[in-house]
Amino acid sequence: MIEPHAPAPPGTTAHRGGCARLPVRPGTGRFLVLAGVFVCAACGLVYELQLVALASYLIGDSVTQASVVLSVMVFAMGIGSLVAKRLRPLAAAGFGAIEAVLALVGGCSALALYAVFAWTGAWGGMWANGPRGLLVAFSLTIGLLIGAEVPLLMELIQRIRRQDAGGAVADLFAADYVGALVGGLAFPFLLLPLLGQLTAALITGAVNAVVGGALVLGLFRGDLTRRARWLLVVANLTVLGLLASAAVLVDDFERAARHAVYGRDVRVALHTELQEVVITGGTHGRPLDLFLDGRLRVSGRDERRYHEALVHPAMSGEHSRVLILGGGDGLAAREVLRHPGVHRVDVVEVDAGVVRLARRDPPLSELNGHAYDDSRVHVMTGDAFSRLRGAPATYDVVISDLPDPGITASAKLYSQEFYGLVRRALTPHGRLAVHAGPVSARPRVFWTVDTTLRAAGLRTAPYRVTGRDSGFAPGPDRSAGPTRAPHDWGFILAGPGERPALRLRAGEGAPRVGTLTQEELSADAGAAEGTRVGGLAASTLVHPRY
């Protein structure tokens, strides 16, 4: 081991290649540097994950957003490492400045993205690429700063105790990767559920600033001039002040942003274990709207037309046992229970929080006809795919009331394998009704669902229903513009035997369908057929095509 050099004169930088003047023993100093690497790596990965999570929430298509964020960030890390080579003679000051900037940029990135989304309107018009461009800019900036850490940390750890380059790299990267593991696990299991995306990012930035500043000012202050020390202290205090102020105001900011997105009629806003749930209206004659993760799932202006079109054609035959996939709002169950002869309704909903809200929120429970108070309705919480794997072939009707297939998280629930499980759960003469997204806006997606159903051994009868009045797209494009928001719904009725007849029940005891007639249903089926797109391949788990 090389002994420490004689102390450099006060206010000067230690000679490069020698050992730094430390206030602690070299072994302790080396441990503190590696501990700092551990914490900074954890913070860096939290910044990456919160960008991916927020982009998926705001833009949709989580695979694309994760690919953009991670690829841009890794590219920028390489550039940052190259640029930082020039800062090695000033490693301590450079690392302190980089950590202060990284703490501010990473900590405020979620706030900035959400603000642009909320106050620049929908994703159409002149702002169509604004949030996407900002996402790339943050990914690039954070990646540059994280990449710049590595050569500077290598220089600092070598100043404490000279060792072979391979050993130094191994030690540095071991601390970095273990820190990344801790940050990667802390974000989904601790930070996100307890603090939410905005507060979690701000606190991560504060931790980053404290650790980076303490490491440089406490351990390598001898490498800094008096002026550099004061500048670094002021910079870190300013960053911490800004992050603390934002954390104090984050609730007010979130309420204001929510009003900008949903209007001022927000009545319920909560985070379940899986998603954000917002309800607007539902009182004083205003229609109730239910949003899940920012996407409109129920619109009181047109929900009855949607649910009647989804449920009633499938109930035209035997229907004593019914399975509803999704539909935690209880509205599909309401339509099922209108039919006499229903003995049991099983609802499989992934989010227990939505079911609790459908039971307890007075306007929503009134809208669903208090369906969950009916003893025939049984709720099973969990993933529909997993539930179907063990389901026996006992259902006369299966209603698939799931989010649009164009949303990445829903792709497996529109796969050939999934429909194979549904087919196994149906009786020989059973029927499956699938919500397959808007026909006019995304015909390829709609007809891919039809192709996938047929690939699973089901015979199909596609149809669509117009009259969609929400003016807000629930799909991944999130457009609220009059030309982008879809104006119809697409459905497919399928069965394992003969092609199911597309009809409404008639005669004594049949429920009155207020928004749809047999003539309209037949005409809508013909209109849907006119949009058919041929030559499409089925969507599978390993090759989703939506």
N, C-alpha and C positions, 0 to 999 in steps of 0.2 A: 504494500500500500504506500502510496506517495504521501509524505507528511505535508501538512498545510504550509503554504508559503508565509513569509512574514507579512503582517498586516499592511495593507496599502494605506497611504495617507488619507485622512478623513476627507470625505466629499469626492473621492475619486472612485472609478470603477476598477474592480479587481482585475488583475491581468488575465486575459483570456488564455485558457489552457491550464492555469493554476487552480487552486482551491479557494472558494469564497470564504470571507470572514463571517463566521456564523456565531450567533449567540448561544448555540447549543452544541453538543458533541456531534461529530459527523454522522454517527450511526442514527442518532435521533433526528438530525436534519434530513437524512435520506428517507427515513420513515415518514416524516411529515410531508415531504414532496410527493411520495407515492400515495399517501392518504389524500393529498390535494388532487392528484391525478384521478383517484377513485371517485371523489365527489364531483369533479368537473365532468368526468365521463358520464356519470349518472345524470347530471343536469343536461348535458348535450343530447342524450338519448330521449329524455323527456321532451325537449324542444322538438325533436324529430317526430315523436309519436303524437304530440298534441297538434302539430301541423297536419299530419295525416288524418287524425280523428276529426278535426274541425273542417278540413277540406271535404272529407267524406260526408259530413253532416250538411255542410252548406251547398256543395256542388253535386254530391251523389257519386256513384260509380267508384267504390272504395278501391278497387284494383288499380284503376287509372291514377287516382290521386296518390296512392301509396307509391306507385311506380315513378310518378313525376317527382314527388318530394324526395324519395330516397336516391334516385339516380342523379338528380341535380345536386343534392347535398354531397354525395360521395365524390362527384366530379369536382365540386367546389373545394372539398377537403384537400384534394390533390393539388389544386392551384394554390390554396392557402399555404400548404407546406412548402411549396417552391418559393413563394413570395417571402415567407418568414425567414428563409435562410439569411436574408440581408439584415435581419434584426438580431442575429445571434450575438454580436458584440454587446448589445444592449438587452440581453435576454430577460433580465428581471423587470426592467421598466416596460419592455415590450409585452411580456406576459401579463403584467398588471393592467396595462391599458387594454389589451385584448379581452381580458376577463370582464372588465367594466363595461365595455361596449357589448360583449356577448350577453351579459346579464340584462342589459337594457333592451337590446333587440329581441332576444329570445323571450324575455318576460312579457314584453308588450305585443308580441306578434299575434297572439290570439285576440287581444282587444282590437288591434288594427284590422285584422281580417273580418271580425264580426261587425265592426263599425262600417266598413266599406260595404259589406253585404246588406246591412240594415238601412243605411242612409243613401245609398245610390239607387234604390229601387230594386226591381226584379233583375233577373239575369238577361234581360233583353235590352235592346237599344244601344246607346253609346257606351253603356257600362258593361256590356256583355263579357268583355275580357278583363275588366278591372280587377275583380277578386282573384281571377286565375293568374293574372300577371303579378299581383301582389304576392300570391302564394309562391310563385317561382322566385320572386325577388327575395323573400324571406328565406327560402330554402338555400338560395345562392349565398346570401350574406352569412347566415348561420354556419353553412358548410365552410366558407372561407375562414371564419373565425375559429371554428373547431380544428380545422386542418392546420392553422397557424400555431396552435398550441404545441404540437408534437415536437418540432425541431427546437423550440425554445425550452420546453421541459427537458429535452435530452441534454441541452447545454447546461441547464441548471443542475440536473442530477449529477452530471459529470464534474461540475465545479465543486460539489461537495466531496466526492471521492472518485478519483479516476479509476475506471475499470474498462475492460475490453468492450468494444462496441456491441458485440453480440449479447453479452450479459446485460448491458444497460438497456438495450432494446427489449430483451425478454422481460426484464423487471417492469419497465414502463408500460409495455403492452399488456402484461398480466394485470396490473392495477387498472388500466384503462378498460379492459374487457370485463373484468369483474364488476367494475362500477357501472358499465353499460348494462350488465345483467340486472343489477339492483334497480337501476333507473327504469329499465324495461318492465320489470315486475311491479315496481311501485306505482307506475302511472295507471294501469287499468285496475289494480286491486286496492290501491290506497288513495292516491291523489284524486283521480277522476270521481270515484263515488263519494268521497268525503268533502272535496273542495269544489268540484266542477272544473271545467276546462280553463276558465278565465283566471280564477283565483289560484289554481294549481300552477299555471304558467308564471304568475307574478311571484309566488312564493319560491318557485324554482329559481327564478332570476335573482331573488334576494339572497338565497343560499349560495348561488354561484358568485355573486359579488363579494359576499363576506369571506368565503373561502379563498378566492383568488386574491383579494386585497390583503387578507391576513397572512397568506403564504409569502407574498412579496414583501410587505411592510414589516412582518415579524421576523422572517428568516433571512431575507436578502436585502435588508435596509442598508447594509454596508455597501452594496453595489449601486446605490442610488445617490444622486446629489441631493442636497437639501431642497432645492427647487422641485426636483422630480418627486421627492417624498410628499411635499405639500400638494403638488398637482394631483398625485394619485389619491391622496386622502380626500381632497375636494371632489374629485371625479366619483369616487366610490360613495361618498356621502350624498352627492347629488343623485346618483342612480338609485340608492336605497330610498331617498326621499321621494323620488318619482314613483317607484314601485309601491311604496307604502301608501302614498296618496291614491294611487290607482286602486289598491286593494280596499281602502276605506270606501271609495266611491263605486266599487264594482257592482254592488247591488243596484244602485241608482242607474248606473250605465246599462245594466242588463234589462231593467224595467223599461228604460227609454228605448233601447234597441228593440225590445219585444214589441212595444207599441208601434214602432216604425215599421216592423215586419207585418204584424197581425192587425194593426189598428188599435184604437184605444179601448176596445170592448173586450179586453182579455179578462176572463173571469176566473180561470184556473190555470196555473202554471206550476208544474212540478217535474222533478226528475225521478223516474223509477230506477230500478237497478239496470235497466237496459236502454232507456231512451228518455227524451224530453217530451212531455205531454202538455199541450196547451188547448184550452177550450175557450172559445169566444162566443158571446151571445147566449141564447137559450132562455133569456128572461125579457120581460116587457115586450113580448112580441117579436124580438129579434131572433133570426134563425141561428141555430147552434152549429158551430163549426168545430171539428176535432182535428188537431194537428199532431202528428207523431214525428219527432225529429224534424220539424219544420215543413213536413209534407202533409197536405190536406188529405185526411182519410174519410171524414164524414162532413158533408155539407147539408145543412138543414133545408137548403133550397131545393135540393134534388135527390136527397138520399132515398126517399121512398121509391122513386122510379128505378134507381139503381138496384135496390134490394128486392123489389118485386120482380124485376127482370132476371136477377140472378137466381132467385129461389123457386118461383112458382112453376116454370117449365119443368124443373127437375122433380117436382112433387106431383106430377100428373099420373104416376103409377103407384105402386105399393110404396108406402112411406112410414112404416111403423117405427123403424129405427133410422135415425139420421145422425150423421157426423158432420160437424162444421169445423173446418180448418181455418184458423184465424177468427175474425169476427168477434174479438173480445168486447167490442162495444155493445153486443147483444142485439143488434138490429137485424142480422140474418136470422137469429133465433126467434125474434118476434114474428117474422114472416112464416117461419116453419111452424110455429105453434098455432097459427091461424087455421091450419088444416086439421080436420077431425081425423082420428085414427093414429095420431102420433103418440107412441108409447114412451120413447126415450130419445133425448137429444144430447149427444156428447159434443162439447165445445173444447177444442184443443187450441189454447192461446199461449204464446210464448211469454207474454208479459202479464204477470199476475196483477201489476199495478193498474193496467187498463181495465181488467175485470173488476177490481175493487172500485174504481171510479164509476164504472157502468152500473154497479150496484148502489153506490152511495150518493152520487151526485144527483140531486133531484131533477134538474132538467134533462140530463142524459138518461136516467132511469125511466123518466116519464116518456121520453122519445122511444126507448126500446120496449115500452109496454111492460116494464118490470119483469122482463123475461127471466131474470135470474131468481125471481121469487117462485117460479114454477118448479114443483118437485120433479118434473120430468127432465129438467135441464141439469146436466152434470158437467162440471168444468174440470179439465185436466190441463195443468200448467206444464209447459215444456215445448220442445221443438217438434213440429208436426212430423218431420222425417223420422225422428227416433220413435215417436209414438206409433206410427204406422207399421214399423218393422215387427211389432208384436201384436198387431191388431188382427182378430179373427175375421173371417168372411161373413160378417153378420149385418152389414149396413145395406139398407135399401137405397139410401140417398147419401151422397157425399157432396157437401157444398164447400168449394175452395174459395174463400173470401180473403185473399192474400194480396199484399202490395203488388204493384205493377212488376212484371217480369224483367223490365229494363233496369231495375235496381239490383245492384250486385248481390246484396244480402239475400235476395229472394230467388236468385237464379237456380239454386238446387231444388227449390220447391216447384219449379217448372221444368224439371229434367225428366228424361225417359225413365230413369231409375225410380224417381218419386212416383210417377204415374203407374209404374209397375206395382209398387206397393199399394197404391189406391185401388188398382184393379183387383189385387188379391183380397182387399178388405170388402169389396162389393159382393153382394149376392149375384147369382147368375143373371138376374134381370134388373140389377141395380143400375143407377144413373149417377153420373158425376157432372156437376155444374162448375165451370171454371171461369173466374174473372181473368181475362187474358189481355187487358190493356186496351187503349183506344185503337179503333180500326183505322180511322182516317189519318190520324197523326203518325202512327207507327205500324203500318200494315205488315212489314216484314216480321216484326216481333209477334204480332197476332197470328200470322200464318205459320210461324215457327212453332208456336204453342200447339196449333192444330197438327202439324207434322209430327211433333213429339208425342202427342197423345196417340196418334195412329201407330207410331213406332212401338208404343207400349202395348199394342194389341187391343186398343179401344176404337170403336166406331164413333164418328163425330158428326155433330150437327151445329155448325157455327152460326151465330147471329149477332146482331148489334142493335143497340137502342140509342136513339138520339135524344136530345132534350137536356143534355148536360148544361147546367147553368151556373157552375161555380166560378168560372172565369179564372181559375187558379189550377195550374197543372200539378197533379200529385206525383208525377213521375220524376225521373232524374234530371230533366232539363229545368224544372222549377220555374218555368216561364209563367208570368201572370199577364202577358200581353194578349190582346184579343186575337192575334193571328196565330200564336203559338199554343195557347191553352186548348186542349182537345175538347170537342163538343159532342163526343159520343163515348159509349162504353162497348167493349167487345166481350162476348161470352161464347163459350163452347159447351154444348151438352154432349156427353159421351157415355158409352156403355160397353160392357164386355161382349154383348151378344149382337143382336141386330142393331142397325143404326136407329138411335132413339127418335121417336116422333116428337117434333117440336110443337107442343100444344099446351094450352092451359086447361085446367080441370073445369068441367062444366057440370051443371045439374045440381040437385039438392045437396046441401052441405058444403058445396064448393065455396071457398072464400072469395069475396069480391075483390078483384084486382082493379084498383082505381086509376092506374097510370098506363095500362097496357091492354090491348084487345088481341084476340086471335088473328084478326086481319092485319093488325100492325106487326105482330110477331112474325107472321109469314112474309110480309113485305120487307121487314128488317133483315130476315134471313137471306132473302134474295139480294138485297142491297149489299150485305156483307160478302156474299159469294162473288159479286162483281168486282171486289177488290182483291181477289185471290192472287197470291204471288207463288208461282211454281218453282220447282227445283231447289227447294230449301231442305237443309239437312236437319235431323233431330238434334235437340240440345241434350247433352249428357253432363254428368258430374265433372268429368275430366275435360270436356270440351263444350263449355257453355257458349251459346250462340246468340244471346240477347244483347 
